[in-house]
Amino acid sequence: MLGRAGHRVQVLEKRRMDVPSGGQRVPPNCSKILRQWVGEEELWKVATRCVGTPMHRFKSGENVGYLEWKPAVMAETGGEFLLMHHEDLVDMLRKLAVDAGASIHLDAEVKTVRPGSDEDPRPSVVLSTGKVLVADILIGADGSSSIVRDVVVEEKGLLKSAGLTVYTGTLEAADMLNDPELSTLYHADDWPIWMGEHRSLIGHPLRARRQYSIGFYRWHGPEIEPAKPNWEDIHTTNNLPTGTCAPVVQRLLKLAGQVIRTEQVSFGDGTHGWTDSTGRIVLLGEAAHPALPGGSHTASMAIEDAVVLGSLFSHLRSMDQVPSLLRAYQELRQRRCKTLVEADIGNTRLMCLPAGPAADARDESLRRKYDDWDEGMLKASFEEIAEVFAYDAGDAAEEWWVSWGRFHETAGEQPGVIVSVHQE
Ligand SMILES: Cc1cc2nc3c(=O)[nH]c(=O)nc-3n(C[C@H](O)[C@H](O)[C@H](O)COP(=O)(O)OP(=O)(O)OC[C@H]3O[C@@H](n4cnc5c(N)ncnc54)[C@H](O)[C@@H]3O)c2cc1C
């Protein structure tokens, strides 16, 4: 987005491209952005359209209901609910960034972030090699344990475990074909959920059914030693704390063999500013706002952030505009991200209710949806999801610009290098 708008961009990523990852859900609000960027044909090479969500019991495997992702509802949102591999999404974004002129530096770990001073307002970063890079603007897109955020929010000790551990794994689809139950999963373009007490499992096909993704979610109390929130912690599936689970869940986990363990974290009450006191360092994605790892809205929040920031910065003609554009960016994004995170947390908790009246009411409602989904239900359901799925990040930014931003526009100095810490 920034490169296309004519800014000079450098991306600093501490990892390489070939790191372990798994399935990533891409809801309509995000898939329509990707479609605009790469076109329908490229998108379908790496994505599967999700047609529905069967809900099963985690302990017995018994089916409770089925939520169909109605094509008519999806069409109204302007996008599709897609199932992708995280690596394919990152690779797509990498190619787009390079085509737009960004230079991407892999194995480039930022060790220190230095805000600018009164004499020179430009921030700088020091890499692990000792090299120093100076920029007009620094974007901290360095994930949930962001070091850029430590400079933006000066208060210490705010990062805490939020009580959910997520294990993500991938199966080779060929291994599923000899097992009748797993073969049925393999042949469906579904995103099934097995609902248990304080735990759940999801699955979905990947890469034109060559692979299958699983995600195991476990809510726990603060007594559990928190996992690292950075997608680096690899475990075997042998000793996963599943408790009693259905044979199909056991077989999926066994075939996956290993999983990436990550942790949901919170950062204070989430109301901190996204820009530092010099007004030149700004946060994006999980560095800026919390997310539920392996949720439906993680990638979409980061990509929407990028669209809004990039759209606003496409109007940048003078550094004097930066403070008002960054204020607008946070104002447009903070409430939206809160809604999306709450939706992800609410849905995951609903899938993990302990036995009792609340779980019974959920199951009853799922059964009803399965039986009675008529036009009335469709309308009600659409109204519920329209706010989330029909949102257009580019429109939101342009609307702000037309209503407010352009009145502050002043001619002046052109901005120079923008350094961004992140691969996406
Ligand atoms: C390796 C990896 C695998 C993932 N796999 C999945 C998956 O399978 N399914 C899923 O749903 N979500 C996955 N995620 C999470 C998903 O990417 C995020 O939830 C979402 O896309 C929001 O992304 P983000 O850009 O805010 O943060 P992240 O995706 O966490 O990206 C932050 C990036 O910043 C880099 N970084 C951090 N610190 C520094 C530093 N000091 N210097 C330079 N670079 C730095 C990290 O290496 C990382 O690439 C994965 C994330 C990572 C990092």
The ligand as an SDF file (V2000), in Angstrom:
LIG
                    3D

 53 58  0  0  0  0  0  0  0  0999 V2000
    5.9340  -17.7740   11.9580 C   0  0  0  0  0  0  0  0  0  0  0  0
    4.4730  -17.5140   12.1220 C   0  0  0  0  0  0  0  0  0  0  0  0
    3.5460  -18.5170   11.7970 C   0  0  0  0  0  0  0  0  0  0  0  0
    2.1730  -18.2770   11.9420 C   0  0  0  0  0  0  0  0  0  0  0  0
    1.2950  -19.2540   11.5910 N   0  0  0  0  0  0  0  0  0  0  0  0
   -0.0320  -19.0390   11.6990 C   0  0  0  0  0  0  0  0  0  0  0  0
   -0.9560  -20.0360   11.3160 C   0  0  0  0  0  0  0  0  0  0  0  0
   -0.6010  -21.1170   10.8700 O   0  0  0  0  0  0  0  0  0  0  0  0
   -2.2940  -19.7620   11.4450 N   0  0  0  0  0  0  0  0  0  0  0  0
   -2.7370  -18.5720   11.9410 C   0  0  0  0  0  0  0  0  0  0  0  0
   -3.9580  -18.3760   12.0260 O   0  0  0  0  0  0  0  0  0  0  0  0
   -1.8700  -17.5980   12.3100 N   0  0  0  0  0  0  0  0  0  0  0  0
   -0.5400  -17.8090   12.1990 C   0  0  0  0  0  0  0  0  0  0  0  0
    0.3430  -16.8230   12.5950 N   0  0  0  0  0  0  0  0  0  0  0  0
   -0.1910  -15.6000   13.1960 C   0  0  0  0  0  0  0  0  0  0  0  0
   -0.6870  -14.6080   12.1590 C   0  0  0  0  0  0  0  0  0  0  0  0
    0.3340  -14.2680   11.2720 O   0  0  0  0  0  0  0  0  0  0  0  0
   -1.1600  -13.3770   12.8710 C   0  0  0  0  0  0  0  0  0  0  0  0
   -2.1340  -13.7550   13.8060 O   0  0  0  0  0  0  0  0  0  0  0  0
   -1.7870  -12.3370   11.9570 C   0  0  0  0  0  0  0  0  0  0  0  0
   -1.4540  -12.4940   10.6310 O   0  0  0  0  0  0  0  0  0  0  0  0
   -1.3860  -10.9200   12.3910 C   0  0  0  0  0  0  0  0  0  0  0  0
   -0.1030  -10.7280   11.9900 O   0  0  0  0  0  0  0  0  0  0  0  0
    0.8990   -9.6130   12.4990 P   0  0  0  0  0  0  0  0  0  0  0  0
    1.5800   -9.1560   11.2820 O   0  0  0  0  0  0  0  0  0  0  0  0
    0.2790   -8.5940   13.3560 O   0  0  0  0  0  0  0  0  0  0  0  0
    1.8880  -10.4490   13.4540 O   0  0  0  0  0  0  0  0  0  0  0  0
    2.8400  -11.7520   13.1060 P   0  0  0  0  0  0  0  0  0  0  0  0
    2.1800  -12.5630   12.0770 O   0  0  0  0  0  0  0  0  0  0  0  0
    3.1390  -12.3080   14.4370 O   0  0  0  0  0  0  0  0  0  0  0  0
    4.0850  -11.0710   12.4400 O   0  0  0  0  0  0  0  0  0  0  0  0
    5.0860  -10.3780   13.1560 C   0  0  0  0  0  0  0  0  0  0  0  0
    6.3830  -10.5540   12.3910 C   0  0  0  0  0  0  0  0  0  0  0  0
    7.3780   -9.7000   12.9480 O   0  0  0  0  0  0  0  0  0  0  0  0
    8.5870  -10.4000   13.0050 C   0  0  0  0  0  0  0  0  0  0  0  0
    9.3820   -9.8480   14.1060 N   0  0  0  0  0  0  0  0  0  0  0  0
    9.1020   -9.8610   15.4170 C   0  0  0  0  0  0  0  0  0  0  0  0
   10.0520   -9.2250   16.1300 N   0  0  0  0  0  0  0  0  0  0  0  0
   10.9560   -8.7900   15.2200 C   0  0  0  0  0  0  0  0  0  0  0  0
   12.1780   -8.0790   15.3310 C   0  0  0  0  0  0  0  0  0  0  0  0
   12.6490   -7.6860   16.5150 N   0  0  0  0  0  0  0  0  0  0  0  0
   12.8750   -7.7980   14.1960 N   0  0  0  0  0  0  0  0  0  0  0  0
   12.4030   -8.1950   12.9730 C   0  0  0  0  0  0  0  0  0  0  0  0
   11.2620   -8.8880   12.8230 N   0  0  0  0  0  0  0  0  0  0  0  0
   10.5440   -9.1740   13.9170 C   0  0  0  0  0  0  0  0  0  0  0  0
    8.1720  -11.8470   13.2850 C   0  0  0  0  0  0  0  0  0  0  0  0
    9.1790  -12.7600   12.9070 O   0  0  0  0  0  0  0  0  0  0  0  0
    6.9130  -11.9790   12.4510 C   0  0  0  0  0  0  0  0  0  0  0  0
    7.1530  -12.4360   11.1610 O   0  0  0  0  0  0  0  0  0  0  0  0
    1.7150  -17.0300   12.4550 C   0  0  0  0  0  0  0  0  0  0  0  0
    2.6500  -16.0350   12.7860 C   0  0  0  0  0  0  0  0  0  0  0  0
    4.0040  -16.2630   12.6220 C   0  0  0  0  0  0  0  0  0  0  0  0
    4.9940  -15.1750   12.9900 C   0  0  0  0  0  0  0  0  0  0  0  0
  1  2  1  0
  2  3  1  0
  2 52  2  0
  3  4  2  0
  4  5  1  0
  4 50  1  0
  5  6  2  0
  6  7  1  0
  6 13  1  0
  7  8  2  0
  7  9  1  0
  9 10  1  0
 10 11  2  0
 10 12  1  0
 12 13  2  0
 13 14  1  0
 14 15  1  0
 14 50  1  0
 15 16  1  0
 16 17  1  0
 16 18  1  0
 18 19  1  0
 18 20  1  0
 20 21  1  0
 20 22  1  0
 22 23  1  0
 23 24  1  0
 24 25  2  0
 24 26  1  0
 24 27  1  0
 27 28  1  0
 28 29  2  0
 28 30  1  0
 28 31  1  0
 31 32  1  0
 32 33  1  0
 33 34  1  0
 33 48  1  0
 34 35  1  0
 35 36  1  0
 35 46  1  0
 36 37  1  0
 36 45  1  0
 37 38  2  0
 38 39  1  0
 39 40  1  0
 39 45  2  0
 40 41  1  0
 40 42  2  0
 42 43  1  0
 43 44  2  0
 44 45  1  0
 46 47  1  0
 46 48  1  0
 48 49  1  0
 50 51  2  0
 51 52  1  0
 52 53  1  0
M  END
$$$$
